[in-house]
Amino acid sequence: MERHNIGIPEMKIANLFEDIDILQIVQNLATSIISEDCGLEKVENQKLRGLINSKLSGRIEI
């Protein structure tokens, strides 16, 4: 029986107990970026858009 991976295996799951501080910082930063530049079209967000596109191409549309 062939087994298929579902989801995004390249992304690691954080340890909520050990990583809560950094997760909150990243969540606040991500929320700020998306609220200011939803399409990641600003010059300062182009590298982020490219990284997302390369990691998730064919999986999601942004």
PyRosetta script that sets phi, psi and omega in degrees:
from pyrosetta import init, pose_from_sequence

init()
pose = pose_from_sequence("MERHNIGIPEMKIANLFEDIDILQIVQNLATSIISEDCGLEKVENQKLRGLINSKLSGRIEI")
pose.set_psi(1, 125.7)
pose.set_omega(1, 179.8)
pose.set_phi(2, -78.1)
pose.set_psi(2, 136.7)
pose.set_omega(2, -178.5)
pose.set_phi(3, -109.0)
pose.set_psi(3, 132.2)
pose.set_omega(3, 179.6)
pose.set_phi(4, -111.2)
pose.set_psi(4, 136.4)
pose.set_omega(4, 174.1)
pose.set_phi(5, -78.3)
pose.set_psi(5, 137.9)
pose.set_omega(5, 177.0)
pose.set_phi(6, -117.1)
pose.set_psi(6, 137.4)
pose.set_omega(6, 179.3)
pose.set_phi(7, 103.3)
pose.set_psi(7, -154.4)
pose.set_omega(7, -175.8)
pose.set_phi(8, -120.3)
pose.set_psi(8, 88.8)
pose.set_omega(8, -174.4)
pose.set_phi(9, -66.4)
pose.set_psi(9, -23.3)
pose.set_omega(9, -179.3)
pose.set_phi(10, -70.3)
pose.set_psi(10, -20.5)
pose.set_omega(10, -178.1)
pose.set_phi(11, -90.3)
pose.set_psi(11, 129.3)
pose.set_omega(11, -178.8)
pose.set_phi(12, -91.1)
pose.set_psi(12, 151.5)
pose.set_omega(12, 177.8)
pose.set_phi(13, -86.1)
pose.set_psi(13, 135.6)
pose.set_omega(13, 178.8)
pose.set_phi(14, -82.1)
pose.set_psi(14, 156.9)
pose.set_omega(14, 171.5)
pose.set_phi(15, -89.1)
pose.set_psi(15, 110.7)
pose.set_omega(15, -174.1)
pose.set_phi(16, -60.3)
pose.set_psi(16, -32.9)
pose.set_omega(16, -179.2)
pose.set_phi(17, -73.5)
pose.set_psi(17, -39.6)
pose.set_omega(17, -177.4)
pose.set_phi(18, -86.2)
pose.set_psi(18, -29.4)
pose.set_omega(18, -169.4)
pose.set_phi(19, -110.0)
pose.set_psi(19, 10.8)
pose.set_omega(19, -173.3)
pose.set_phi(20, -58.2)
pose.set_psi(20, -40.2)
pose.set_omega(20, -178.0)
pose.set_phi(21, -62.7)
pose.set_psi(21, -48.8)
pose.set_omega(21, -178.6)
pose.set_phi(22, -69.5)
pose.set_psi(22, -34.5)
pose.set_omega(22, 177.7)
pose.set_phi(23, -63.4)
pose.set_psi(23, -39.3)
pose.set_omega(23, 177.9)
pose.set_phi(24, -67.2)
pose.set_psi(24, -39.6)
pose.set_omega(24, 177.6)
pose.set_phi(25, -62.7)
pose.set_psi(25, -47.1)
pose.set_omega(25, -179.0)
pose.set_phi(26, -65.4)
pose.set_psi(26, -40.4)
pose.set_omega(26, 178.4)
pose.set_phi(27, -62.0)
pose.set_psi(27, -44.6)
pose.set_omega(27, 178.9)
pose.set_phi(28, -63.8)
pose.set_psi(28, -41.4)
pose.set_omega(28, 178.9)
pose.set_phi(29, -64.9)
pose.set_psi(29, -46.2)
pose.set_omega(29, 179.6)
pose.set_phi(30, -61.9)
pose.set_psi(30, -42.7)
pose.set_omega(30, 178.5)
pose.set_phi(31, -61.6)
pose.set_psi(31, -42.1)
pose.set_omega(31, 178.9)
pose.set_phi(32, -64.1)
pose.set_psi(32, -45.9)
pose.set_omega(32, 179.9)
pose.set_phi(33, -61.1)
pose.set_psi(33, -48.0)
pose.set_omega(33, -177.5)
pose.set_phi(34, -67.1)
pose.set_psi(34, -36.4)
pose.set_omega(34, 179.4)
pose.set_phi(35, -68.5)
pose.set_psi(35, -29.0)
pose.set_omega(35, -179.6)
pose.set_phi(36, -91.8)
pose.set_psi(36, -25.2)
pose.set_omega(36, -173.7)
pose.set_phi(37, -152.4)
pose.set_psi(37, 72.4)
pose.set_omega(37, -173.5)
pose.set_phi(38, -55.3)
pose.set_psi(38, -37.2)
pose.set_omega(38, -179.1)
pose.set_phi(39, -90.7)
pose.set_psi(39, 3.8)
pose.set_omega(39, -176.8)
pose.set_phi(40, 51.9)
pose.set_psi(40, 47.7)
pose.set_omega(40, -177.3)
pose.set_phi(41, -97.6)
pose.set_psi(41, -16.6)
pose.set_omega(41, 178.5)
pose.set_phi(42, -65.6)
pose.set_psi(42, 150.7)
pose.set_omega(42, -178.5)
pose.set_phi(43, -54.2)
pose.set_psi(43, -43.2)
pose.set_omega(43, -176.5)
pose.set_phi(44, -69.4)
pose.set_psi(44, -11.8)
pose.set_omega(44, -179.8)
pose.set_phi(45, -109.1)
pose.set_psi(45, 3.9)
pose.set_omega(45, -177.9)
pose.set_phi(46, -64.2)
pose.set_psi(46, -40.0)
pose.set_omega(46, 179.0)
pose.set_phi(47, -65.5)
pose.set_psi(47, -39.0)
pose.set_omega(47, 177.4)
pose.set_phi(48, -63.4)
pose.set_psi(48, -44.7)
pose.set_omega(48, 177.9)
pose.set_phi(49, -60.5)
pose.set_psi(49, -44.0)
pose.set_omega(49, 178.8)
pose.set_phi(50, -62.6)
pose.set_psi(50, -41.8)
pose.set_omega(50, 178.3)
pose.set_phi(51, -63.2)
pose.set_psi(51, -45.4)
pose.set_omega(51, 178.6)
pose.set_phi(52, -61.7)
pose.set_psi(52, -45.8)
pose.set_omega(52, 179.8)
pose.set_phi(53, -60.8)
pose.set_psi(53, -41.7)
pose.set_omega(53, -178.2)
pose.set_phi(54, -70.4)
pose.set_psi(54, -37.0)
pose.set_omega(54, -179.4)
pose.set_phi(55, -75.5)
pose.set_psi(55, -34.3)
pose.set_omega(55, -171.0)
pose.set_phi(56, -116.7)
pose.set_psi(56, 14.4)
pose.set_omega(56, -177.6)
pose.set_phi(57, -57.8)
pose.set_psi(57, 132.9)
pose.set_omega(57, -178.7)
pose.set_phi(58, 83.1)
pose.set_psi(58, -5.2)
pose.set_omega(58, -178.2)
pose.set_phi(59, -105.7)
pose.set_psi(59, -38.6)
pose.set_omega(59, 179.3)
pose.set_phi(60, -140.8)
pose.set_psi(60, 162.5)
pose.set_omega(60, 174.7)
pose.set_phi(61, -116.2)
pose.set_psi(61, 128.5)
pose.set_omega(61, 177.0)
pose.set_phi(62, -117.7)
pose.dump_pdb("model.pdb")
